[in-house]
Amino acid sequence: MTEHVALVVNSTATRASERLVDGVRNALASSGEVGVHRTERHGHAAELARAARDAGATIVVVIGGDGTVADVAAVLAGSGTALLPVAAGSTNVFTRSLGWPHPGQDAVPLIARAMDAAERREVRLGRISTTQTDRTFL
């Protein structure tokens, strides 16, 4: 299956090194061209994910922590665009709960195999809405 992959990188994530970004991009190379998009401010990951989804991305890979992954998941929920999180934050609860290694560099060899397997797994999201916040959580 040919995938249209977008890579969203939280530039301020604790472990979002160029080595990790290059490793993930190389692991995704068999999928075709991978667009790399870097966050520039708070909330930008959601904007980048929305643009990728609207441009036809079938997978959005996120290099970041739990907050970045949650922001992107909120945008992709129900869209059919898959989320592939790569741990680059300080805790990475969601990626660990999926069984992905921490730190993210340890996941790089698994990414190409995951892409070749082309399996999707559905997860349930939570949402909290109050007068002060509207937040998706994983």
Sequence and secondary structure as in RCSB ss.txt:
>XXXX:A:sequence
MTEHVALVVNSTATRASERLVDGVRNALASSGEVGVHRTERHGHAAELARAARDAGATIVVVIGGDGTVADVAAV
LAGSGTALLPVAAGSTNVFTRSLGWPHPGQDAVPLIARAMDAAERREVRLGRISTTQTDRTFL
>XXXX:A:secstr
    EEEEE TTSTT  HHHHHHHHHHTGGGS EEEEE  STTHHHHHHHHHHHTT SEEEEEE HHHHHHHHHH
HTTSS EEEEEE SS  HHHHHTT  SSGGGGHHHHHHHHHHT       EEEE SS EEEE 
